[in-house]
Amino acid sequence: MTRTPSVCESSTCCPGYRGLTVFLLVGIWCLCSPAQSWCLDVSQPIPAERRESISLTDAALRALQNNLDISISRHTKESRLADIIIEQAKFDPTLSVNGRYFRTVDPLNRPVFGATGFQLDQITKFDQRNHSLSVDASKNLMTGGNIDMNYSPARNSVNQDLAEGFLFNPAWTGGLSFTVTQPLLKNAGIAVNKTFITVAQNNAVVEQHVFRDRVMTVIALVEQNYWELVYARENVKVAQAALKAAEELLATNRIKARAGVMSVVDVLQAEAAVASRVEQILIAEKAIRDEEDQLRTLLNPGEAELRQTVRLTPVDAPITYIESLSLEEAIEAAIERRPEIVQAQKQVESSELNQQLARNQLLPTLSVQGTMGLSGLGSDYGGAFTRNFSGDFYNYGAGLLFSYPLGNRSAISAFNKRRLEAKNAEASLASVRHQIILGVREAVRRVQTDFKRIETTRSARILAEKQLQTEQERLRVGLSTTRFVLDFQRDLATAQGNELRAIVDYNKSLSNLERQKATTLDRYHLELS
């Protein structure tokens, strides 16, 4: 590329301008000349970089698949489901088996009926061996009661020299007992005993909506950054167009300066404008890379992938048409679908359940208990087992248990605490509803305002184009100056940037409105299982 001679090198236009000031200006122009600076083409691929086209839907799905917050929320949701099973398991039956061998050798100090006769004349050993097995099955009832069944066979033997008076030696015994306990006041009733299960279920529902809220938040963040990347890339095109216009004006001014019909000041003004436009392109290109990094961070690639330089190219264009919008419908949709509403409602429900449980704990303990059992005896296990279930030997009984702590301060304090928590939960629900309504109203206004901004900035851009064309014609016939043309070029670039910003803000506002209505997932046809 051949370097164009500077204005100061021309023999027709430099007399009187070879002072220090002109020398410095020309030095700046030489540093910023087309041959050295604005030959930079930001659209050309950079070595060691990978380019990748990405749609808004692809970006949203990739963010959901790899986002760390989503993974954490998913695990938390699964842990809440485990809490439900933990509470339900409190009503699972329990089986316990206890085997025991026990031997005692005691010195007798008095006769044992049927074994030692009527009197003792020396210390006699009484050797007993006991083998026992206890099988117990119990279950807590949803009514607050408890069922317990116990079967306890045992083998007992004594030393043979003392066994004459025993019917069986060794002797097998069997015992079967069945006990039912049911509270009548405190801890009585299905609703009271299902409190913690229902609360765990509510917590699982809350966590499910927390998960849904995070999913929508991630998608909304992706949408916001996606449109900012679109803006940054389009803004570079605006800056490039401004640079091209400034370069064309500079070329025209140089020709006129060589012809002696334009002063060097006009050339220098055009050169300064070109340098300024190059700076704007560099800043705009940096903004693109910043937005690409922000979007790639939301996509959460691996560290090795993140270390690479990837140039993202958005393929979705922003929309510029108005969508049907009803404030009342938007508010109703938000009230019905926002995760925060469901969370607050479940908190109110759980608080009421805890309050009812605390009220129940104010009552005294009154329980009824009934028990019945069968017994058996034999020289072996089979005989004892047969007599055990013959019904010849049995026992039964019933009773009441009553207790009440004096003062009952712990239960009273717990009830007062739960009552305050229930009131706070209701107040929180009302506050959430108010905040959602205000958020939707603001989102609707923002959409309407940003759409009007598109129309206004478009009109301003059209007027700026006409003003620039008019001023260029005036300059061509000598009725204007380079400074005025450069000002109108700058105004046009500003108007184009404002229109672009209004379009992007409108799309971001639509995304925000969908987020406020909790309909973000519907746009992508996503369902959470």
CORBELJO-V270580 format. One record per residue. N is the residue number from 1. RES is the residue in one letter. PSI is psi in whole degrees, -180 to 180 (NA if undefined). D_FIRST is the distance of its C-alpha to the first C-alpha in Angstrom with 2 decimals. Layout:
N/RES/PSI/D_FIRST  N/RES/PSI/D_FIRST
This chain:
1/M/126/0.00  2/T/132/3.83  3/R/132/6.39  4/T/132/9.21  5/P/144/12.47  6/S/164/15.02  7/V/-35/18.24  8/C/-15/20.15  9/E/-9/18.41  10/S/143/19.60  11/S/-2/22.89  12/T/-12/24.46  13/C/9/24.58  14/C/0/24.94  15/P/133/28.57  16/G/0/30.64  17/Y/26/27.89  18/R/22/27.22  19/G/-179/29.59  20/L/-41/29.13  21/T/-47/28.53  22/V/-37/25.65  23/F/-42/24.16  24/L/-42/24.37  25/L/-41/22.90  26/V/-35/19.91  27/G/-42/19.57  28/I/-42/19.68  29/W/-38/17.02  30/C/-36/14.70  31/L/-29/15.47  32/C/16/14.90  33/S/156/11.84  34/P/-31/9.64  35/A/-18/6.75  36/Q/-29/9.71  37/S/-62/12.48  38/W/22/12.73  39/C/-4/10.07  40/L/125/13.31  41/D/103/14.94  42/V/-12/18.62  43/S/-12/19.68  44/Q/142/18.15  45/P/141/20.88  46/I/136/21.07  47/P/149/22.38  48/A/19/26.14  49/E/147/26.75  50/R/133/29.07  51/R/141/28.97  52/E/127/32.32  53/S/141/33.53  54/I/135/36.75  55/S/166/39.26  56/L/-39/41.56  57/T/-44/44.56  58/D/-42/43.06  59/A/-42/42.16  60/A/-45/45.71  61/L/-41/47.39  62/R/-37/45.37  63/A/-39/46.17  64/L/-35/49.85  65/Q/-34/49.95  66/N/-6/48.45  67/N/133/49.29  68/L/-39/51.49  69/D/-37/53.44  70/I/-42/54.35  71/S/-43/55.63  72/I/-44/57.70  73/S/-37/59.15  74/R/-43/59.99  75/H/-39/61.89  76/T/-39/63.68  77/K/-41/64.74  78/E/-35/66.17  79/S/-32/68.08  80/R/-36/69.66  81/L/-35/70.91  82/A/-33/72.46  83/D/-36/74.25  84/I/-46/76.03  85/I/-37/77.36  86/I/-43/78.45  87/E/-39/80.54  88/Q/-32/81.95  89/A/-17/82.88  90/K/-17/85.37  91/F/10/87.61  92/D/147/87.33  93/P/151/90.60  94/T/132/91.15  95/L/128/93.07  96/S/143/94.47  97/V/130/96.67  98/N/115/98.65  99/G/144/100.83  100/R/141/103.18  101/Y/131/105.87  102/F/128/108.29  103/R/136/111.41  104/T/135/113.96  105/V/107/117.05  106/D/145/119.27  107/P/132/122.68  108/L/134/125.24  109/N/-5/127.44  110/R/160/129.35  111/P/150/130.34  112/V/122/127.97  113/F/130/129.79  114/G/-1/130.14  115/A/-41/128.84  116/T/3/130.91  117/G/-160/134.26  118/F/-17/135.83  119/Q/162/135.45  120/L/141/133.63  121/D/0/135.32  122/Q/168/132.13  123/I/126/128.35  124/T/137/126.94  125/K/139/123.31  126/F/101/121.77  127/D/116/118.76  128/Q/137/116.50  129/R/131/113.41  130/N/124/111.16  131/H/124/108.33  132/S/151/106.54  133/L/131/103.60  134/S/123/102.19  135/V/120/99.89  136/D/133/98.65  137/A/128/96.52  138/S/156/95.55  139/K/132/93.36  140/N/133/92.39  141/L/152/93.00  142/M/-19/90.75  143/T/-5/93.82  144/G/-10/93.79  145/G/-175/96.59  146/N/138/96.80  147/I/132/98.51  148/D/131/99.61  149/M/131/101.40  150/N/133/102.76  151/Y/124/104.54  152/S/84/106.07  153/P/149/108.18  154/A/153/109.81  155/R/129/112.10  156/N/136/114.65  157/S/154/117.21  158/V/169/119.73  159/N/144/121.56  160/Q/-31/124.20  161/D/-11/127.17  162/L/12/126.59  163/A/5/125.66  164/E/-35/129.17  165/G/-2/129.02  166/F/142/125.62  167/L/-46/125.53  168/F/132/122.35  169/N/105/121.01  170/P/159/118.13  171/A/136/117.63  172/W/132/114.63  173/T/152/113.81  174/G/137/111.30  175/G/129/110.07  176/L/124/107.99  177/S/150/107.06  178/F/121/105.10  179/T/135/104.09  180/V/128/102.47  181/T/132/101.37  182/Q/119/100.19  183/P/148/99.32  184/L/-22/100.86  185/L/-84/99.15  186/K/134/96.33  187/N/22/93.64  188/A/137/95.41  189/G/148/93.62  190/I/-43/90.69  191/A/-43/88.41  192/V/-43/88.88  193/N/-14/88.29  194/K/5/85.19  195/T/-51/83.54  196/F/-30/81.27  197/I/-46/80.32  198/T/-40/79.38  199/V/-42/77.46  200/A/-39/75.53  201/Q/-40/74.80  202/N/-41/73.61  203/N/-36/71.36  204/A/-40/69.89  205/V/-42/69.25  206/V/-46/67.67  207/E/-33/65.40  208/Q/-40/64.46  209/H/-29/63.34  210/V/-43/61.58  211/F/-45/59.68  212/R/-39/58.94  213/D/-41/57.82  214/R/-36/55.37  215/V/-47/53.99  216/M/-36/53.37  217/T/-43/51.90  218/V/-45/49.39  219/I/-42/48.40  220/A/-41/48.13  221/L/-40/45.86  222/V/-44/43.64  223/E/-45/43.51  224/Q/-46/42.68  225/N/-33/39.81  226/Y/-47/38.58  227/W/-30/38.29  228/E/-36/36.64  229/L/-41/33.94  230/V/-45/33.61  231/Y/-45/33.30  232/A/-42/30.65  233/R/-42/28.44  234/E/-32/29.02  235/N/-32/28.45  236/V/-40/24.88  237/K/-39/24.40  238/V/-44/25.95  239/A/-38/23.65  240/Q/-40/20.55  241/A/-40/22.08  242/A/-40/22.73  243/L/-43/19.16  244/K/-42/18.00  245/A/-40/20.74  246/A/-38/19.88  247/E/-40/16.22  248/E/-41/17.67  249/L/-40/20.22  250/L/-43/17.81  251/A/-42/15.88  252/T/-44/19.37  253/N/-37/20.68  254/R/-42/18.01  255/I/-44/18.95  256/K/-35/22.57  257/A/-40/22.29  258/R/-31/20.98  259/A/-8/23.87  260/G/15/26.23  261/V/5/27.58  262/M/144/26.27  263/S/163/26.60  264/V/-25/24.09  265/V/-40/25.99  266/D/-37/24.90  267/V/-45/21.22  268/L/-38/21.96  269/Q/-41/23.92  270/A/-39/21.14  271/E/-43/18.76  272/A/-38/21.62  273/A/-40/22.13  274/V/-45/18.59  275/A/-40/19.09  276/S/-38/22.47  277/R/-37/21.28  278/V/-41/18.93  279/E/-41/22.06  280/Q/-36/24.10  281/I/-42/21.90  282/L/-43/22.25  283/I/-41/25.97  284/A/-38/26.33  285/E/-39/24.69  286/K/-40/27.14  287/A/-37/29.92  288/I/-48/29.13  289/R/-38/29.48  290/D/-45/32.63  291/E/-35/34.17  292/E/-42/33.35  293/D/-40/35.18  294/Q/-45/38.06  295/L/-41/38.48  296/R/-33/38.27  297/T/-39/40.90  298/L/-32/43.20  299/L/-16/42.75  300/N/60/43.99  301/P/174/42.41  302/G/166/43.50  303/E/-40/42.19  304/A/-41/40.18  305/E/-39/38.54  306/L/-27/37.98  307/R/-23/36.15  308/Q/158/33.48  309/T/115/30.52  310/V/124/31.08  311/R/115/29.10  312/L/137/31.71  313/T/107/31.11  314/P/138/34.09  315/V/-13/35.18  316/D/132/37.92  317/A/145/37.20  318/P/150/39.33  319/I/152/42.17  320/T/10/42.63  321/Y/156/46.12  322/I/136/49.35  323/E/151/51.72  324/S/135/55.48  325/L/126/56.70  326/S/122/60.26  327/L/-44/61.02  328/E/-43/64.49  329/E/-38/63.35  330/A/-42/60.62  331/I/-44/63.20  332/E/-41/65.68  333/A/-40/63.13  334/A/-44/62.16  335/I/-34/65.83  336/E/-32/66.59  337/R/-14/63.65  338/R/131/62.26  339/P/-33/62.92  340/E/-34/64.02  341/I/-47/66.90  342/V/-41/68.17  343/Q/-47/67.88  344/A/-38/69.85  345/Q/-42/72.44  346/K/-34/72.99  347/Q/-39/73.35  348/V/-45/76.03  349/E/-45/77.79  350/S/-39/77.73  351/S/-40/78.99  352/E/-40/81.88  353/L/-44/82.79  354/N/-35/82.81  355/Q/-42/84.94  356/Q/-39/87.43  357/L/-43/87.62  358/A/-35/88.22  359/R/-39/90.95  360/N/-33/92.60  361/Q/-10/92.63  362/L/-19/94.88  363/L/156/97.71  364/P/161/100.26  365/T/120/100.24  366/L/114/102.87  367/S/147/102.79  368/V/139/105.26  369/Q/133/105.65  370/G/142/107.60  371/T/150/108.26  372/M/152/110.29  373/G/165/110.83  374/L/148/112.71  375/S/160/114.29  376/G/156/115.64  377/L/141/117.59  378/G/170/118.38  379/S/-15/118.94  380/D/176/115.61  381/Y/-38/112.34  382/G/-43/113.36  383/G/-42/116.56  384/A/-40/114.88  385/F/-42/112.16  386/T/-45/114.76  387/R/-28/116.82  388/N/-40/113.66  389/F/13/112.99  390/S/-22/116.65  391/G/4/116.79  392/D/-29/120.00  393/F/121/118.46  394/Y/169/116.15  395/N/156/115.20  396/Y/162/113.54  397/G/167/112.97  398/A/155/111.07  399/G/170/110.22  400/L/144/108.27  401/L/127/105.95  402/F/134/105.37  403/S/149/103.35  404/Y/122/101.83  405/P/134/100.27  406/L/127/102.01  407/G/-42/99.72  408/N/39/96.97  409/R/-36/94.42  410/S/-47/91.61  411/A/-38/91.73  412/I/-44/92.07  413/S/-41/89.03  414/A/-39/86.99  415/F/-43/87.96  416/N/-39/87.01  417/K/-46/83.63  418/R/-34/82.96  419/R/-42/84.06  420/L/-39/81.56  421/E/-38/78.80  422/A/-41/79.68  423/K/-41/79.46  424/N/-37/76.10  425/A/-40/74.81  426/E/-40/75.93  427/A/-38/74.30  428/S/-39/71.05  429/L/-45/71.14  430/A/-40/71.61  431/S/-42/68.77  432/V/-42/66.40  433/R/-43/67.32  434/H/-45/66.64  435/Q/-38/63.26  436/I/-43/62.24  437/I/-46/63.33  438/L/-40/61.40  439/G/-41/58.30  440/V/-43/58.45  441/R/-44/59.02  442/E/-39/56.01  443/A/-41/53.85  444/V/-44/54.99  445/R/-38/54.26  446/R/-41/50.78  447/V/-47/50.05  448/Q/-42/51.41  449/T/-45/49.56  450/D/-33/46.17  451/F/-40/46.61  452/K/-33/47.40  453/R/-35/44.31  454/I/-46/42.24  455/E/-42/43.83  456/T/-47/43.51  457/T/-31/39.88  458/R/-44/39.01  459/S/-41/40.75  460/A/-38/38.98  461/R/-41/35.56  462/I/-43/36.51  463/L/-38/37.70  464/A/-38/34.54  465/E/-43/32.50  466/K/-41/34.88  467/Q/-40/34.81  468/L/-42/31.02  469/Q/-43/31.11  470/T/-43/33.87  471/E/-34/32.17  472/Q/-39/28.96  473/E/-40/31.27  474/R/-39/33.00  475/L/-37/29.81  476/R/-33/28.88  477/V/8/32.28  478/G/16/32.23  479/L/1/34.84  480/S/179/32.80  481/T/165/30.35  482/T/-38/27.03  483/R/-43/29.05  484/F/-41/31.24  485/V/-43/28.45  486/L/-38/26.81  487/D/-42/30.30  488/F/-33/30.81  489/Q/-44/27.48  490/R/-41/28.69  491/D/-38/32.09  492/L/-44/30.77  493/A/-40/28.88  494/T/-43/32.11  495/A/-40/34.19  496/Q/-42/32.11  497/G/-39/32.44  498/N/-39/36.15  499/E/-43/36.66  500/L/-43/34.97  501/R/-40/37.08  502/A/-41/40.20  503/I/-46/39.62  504/V/-42/39.12  505/D/-35/42.08  506/Y/-44/44.17  507/N/-37/43.56  508/K/-35/44.31  509/S/-37/47.45  510/L/-41/48.55  511/S/-42/48.18  512/N/-38/50.19  513/L/-42/52.87  514/E/-38/53.25  515/R/-40/53.62  516/Q/-34/56.24  517/K/-7/58.14  518/A/34/57.83  519/T/17/56.60  520/T/-42/53.27  521/L/-29/54.49  522/D/-32/55.57  523/R/-28/52.02  524/Y/5/51.17  525/H/46/54.62  526/L/140/55.34  527/E/136/58.88  528/L/124/60.00  529/S/NA/62.84
